[in-house]
Amino acid sequence: MNANVLMKAIQYHAYGTPEAVLAVAHIPVPGPLAGQIRIKVRAAGVNPSDWKRMGGQYEGFEEVVFPSGMGVEASGIVDAIGEGVDGVHIGDAVFGYGNDTMAEYAILSHWVKKPEGVPFEVAGAIPVVSETAWRCLDDLHVSAGSTILVSGAAGGIGSAVVQLARRRGLQVIGTASIRNQDYLRALGATPTTYGDGLKDRVKALAHDGIAGALDIAGSGIIPELIDIAGDPSKVVSVADFSATEYGARFSDGPPRNIHHVLTTVANLYAKGLYQLHIQAVFPLEETVKAQTISSQKQVRGKLVIVVN
Ligand SMILES: NC(=O)c1ccc[n+]([C@@H]2O[C@H](COP(=O)([O-])OP(=O)(O)OC[C@H]3O[C@@H](n4cnc5c(N)ncnc54)[C@H](OP(=O)(O)O)[C@@H]3O)[C@@H](O)[C@H]2O)c1
């Protein structure tokens, strides 16, 4: 493709809220470096890291170069292949991790082929939540047959954690608001609400106790989760950096076993053995709306940007 060809891409030029700083820009189509591919984007999952990074919450940990693109995962059709890349062809449908994926074209650094039975909007929403769920379950080190507590089970990661934990032979007690109790039940969890009295509710549901607790919501309840699980070593957070101050573990990137996790989850979905609930899809031009909704922390499953 001619390097002067412009594409639509979501960008921001300063830290701020979606309404204040996000806009559709027209910028040159990026080219893949060695080891990368470029896709014509079909769908890009929305993640809380998008608006946290944009809001300056990662300042000091991670440098943001302005103007910055947005989006770290996508599905689409391969249209350019970098040097040294084997096993993928122009025209293949793929999904995976990339940079600035909320755009008409994006570069992927890790990808797998998309099974036919997985719609593009689902595939574009699989990577981050699946890898994070798989990794934090690994980090919890619990055995099949035991019961875990998942704080924040109805969102993107929580929905994946519940299902992957059930496949590992675990019993899951998951927290969500009243409106998501049936949703959690359908995913295979025993639901309960969050808020005051959680310890008593969990005690009534887990007759043999809790083998581990995952903090997905990051709602500031690490001490309570340690109290419920009985020991800091039994608590893992993906969302509360203070976890380590209490002796609990913070599970962080870089992503592990990416290709295995993405392939496994997509194949389970294609066979009807896995759900990925998409609350809503938005065109690229409505990314502000999607990120605003995500920042309100009440999404069931995932939000997705679709690009035609
Ligand atoms: N460490 C890592 O590697 C890593 C990787 C990816 C993401 N993360 C972080 O993980 C967190 C979760 O990500 P996500 O994609 O799952 O977010 P999400 O989909 O936006 O989560 C929304 C869900 O949070 C639930 N929720 C809100 N307040 C809650 C509370 N006080 N207690 C329990 N549940 C509550 C909501 O349930 P109701 O609507 O029922 O209230 C909603 O379903 C984010 O902070 C994200 O930045 C970490």
The ligand as an SDF file (V2000), in Angstrom:
LIG
                    3D

 48 52  0  0  0  0  0  0  0  0999 V2000
   -3.2140   -6.9790   35.6840 N   0  0  0  0  0  0  0  0  0  0  0  0
   -3.5330   -7.2910   34.4430 C   0  0  0  0  0  0  0  0  0  0  0  0
   -2.8130   -8.0250   33.7460 O   0  0  0  0  0  0  0  0  0  0  0  0
   -4.7930   -6.7200   33.8380 C   0  0  0  0  0  0  0  0  0  0  0  0
   -5.1050   -6.9870   32.4950 C   0  0  0  0  0  0  0  0  0  0  0  0
   -6.3020   -6.4760   31.9800 C   0  0  0  0  0  0  0  0  0  0  0  0
   -7.1430   -5.7020   32.7890 C   0  0  0  0  0  0  0  0  0  0  0  0
   -6.7830   -5.4460   34.0830 N   0  0  0  0  0  0  0  0  0  0  0  0
   -7.6660   -4.6750   34.9890 C   0  0  0  0  0  0  0  0  0  0  0  0
   -8.6620   -5.5630   35.4800 O   0  0  0  0  0  0  0  0  0  0  0  0
   -9.8290   -4.8080   35.8630 C   0  0  0  0  0  0  0  0  0  0  0  0
  -11.0790   -5.4740   35.3190 C   0  0  0  0  0  0  0  0  0  0  0  0
  -11.0680   -5.4460   33.9090 O   0  0  0  0  0  0  0  0  0  0  0  0
  -12.3680   -5.8710   33.0870 P   0  0  0  0  0  0  0  0  0  0  0  0
  -12.0230   -5.7860   31.6450 O   0  0  0  0  0  0  0  0  0  0  0  0
  -12.9420   -7.1250   33.6330 O   0  0  0  0  0  0  0  0  0  0  0  0
  -13.3340   -4.6470   33.4930 O   0  0  0  0  0  0  0  0  0  0  0  0
  -14.8690   -4.4210   33.1310 P   0  0  0  0  0  0  0  0  0  0  0  0
  -15.3100   -5.4250   32.1390 O   0  0  0  0  0  0  0  0  0  0  0  0
  -15.0300   -2.9950   32.7880 O   0  0  0  0  0  0  0  0  0  0  0  0
  -15.5930   -4.6900   34.5380 O   0  0  0  0  0  0  0  0  0  0  0  0
  -16.8910   -4.2840   34.6780 C   0  0  0  0  0  0  0  0  0  0  0  0
  -17.5570   -5.1440   35.7450 C   0  0  0  0  0  0  0  0  0  0  0  0
  -17.0910   -4.7540   37.0330 O   0  0  0  0  0  0  0  0  0  0  0  0
  -18.1300   -5.0730   37.9440 C   0  0  0  0  0  0  0  0  0  0  0  0
  -17.9930   -4.2950   39.1580 N   0  0  0  0  0  0  0  0  0  0  0  0
  -17.9960   -2.9440   39.2850 C   0  0  0  0  0  0  0  0  0  0  0  0
  -17.8100   -2.5970   40.5770 N   0  0  0  0  0  0  0  0  0  0  0  0
  -17.7120   -3.7690   41.2740 C   0  0  0  0  0  0  0  0  0  0  0  0
  -17.5060   -4.0700   42.6460 C   0  0  0  0  0  0  0  0  0  0  0  0
  -17.3740   -3.1240   43.5790 N   0  0  0  0  0  0  0  0  0  0  0  0
  -17.4220   -5.3790   43.0110 N   0  0  0  0  0  0  0  0  0  0  0  0
  -17.5570   -6.3590   42.0840 C   0  0  0  0  0  0  0  0  0  0  0  0
  -17.7550   -6.1300   40.7670 N   0  0  0  0  0  0  0  0  0  0  0  0
  -17.8200   -4.8370   40.3700 C   0  0  0  0  0  0  0  0  0  0  0  0
  -19.3950   -4.7450   37.2230 C   0  0  0  0  0  0  0  0  0  0  0  0
  -20.4180   -5.6040   37.6920 O   0  0  0  0  0  0  0  0  0  0  0  0
  -21.8550   -4.9730   38.0580 P   0  0  0  0  0  0  0  0  0  0  0  0
  -22.2630   -4.1920   36.8220 O   0  0  0  0  0  0  0  0  0  0  0  0
  -22.6850   -6.1780   38.3200 O   0  0  0  0  0  0  0  0  0  0  0  0
  -21.6160   -4.0640   39.2300 O   0  0  0  0  0  0  0  0  0  0  0  0
  -19.0630   -5.0060   35.7550 C   0  0  0  0  0  0  0  0  0  0  0  0
  -19.6190   -6.2020   35.2800 O   0  0  0  0  0  0  0  0  0  0  0  0
   -9.5920   -3.3870   35.3360 C   0  0  0  0  0  0  0  0  0  0  0  0
   -9.1770   -2.5900   36.4160 O   0  0  0  0  0  0  0  0  0  0  0  0
   -8.4570   -3.5560   34.3450 C   0  0  0  0  0  0  0  0  0  0  0  0
   -7.6880   -2.3800   34.1900 O   0  0  0  0  0  0  0  0  0  0  0  0
   -5.6350   -5.9500   34.6010 C   0  0  0  0  0  0  0  0  0  0  0  0
  1  2  1  0
  2  3  2  0
  2  4  1  0
  4  5  1  0
  4 48  2  0
  5  6  2  0
  6  7  1  0
  7  8  2  0
  8  9  1  0
  8 48  1  0
  9 10  1  0
  9 46  1  0
 10 11  1  0
 11 12  1  0
 11 44  1  0
 12 13  1  0
 13 14  1  0
 14 15  2  0
 14 16  1  0
 14 17  1  0
 17 18  1  0
 18 19  2  0
 18 20  1  0
 18 21  1  0
 21 22  1  0
 22 23  1  0
 23 24  1  0
 23 42  1  0
 24 25  1  0
 25 26  1  0
 25 36  1  0
 26 27  1  0
 26 35  1  0
 27 28  2  0
 28 29  1  0
 29 30  1  0
 29 35  2  0
 30 31  1  0
 30 32  2  0
 32 33  1  0
 33 34  2  0
 34 35  1  0
 36 37  1  0
 36 42  1  0
 37 38  1  0
 38 39  2  0
 38 40  1  0
 38 41  1  0
 42 43  1  0
 44 45  1  0
 44 46  1  0
 46 47  1  0
M  CHG  2   8   1  16  -1
M  END
$$$$
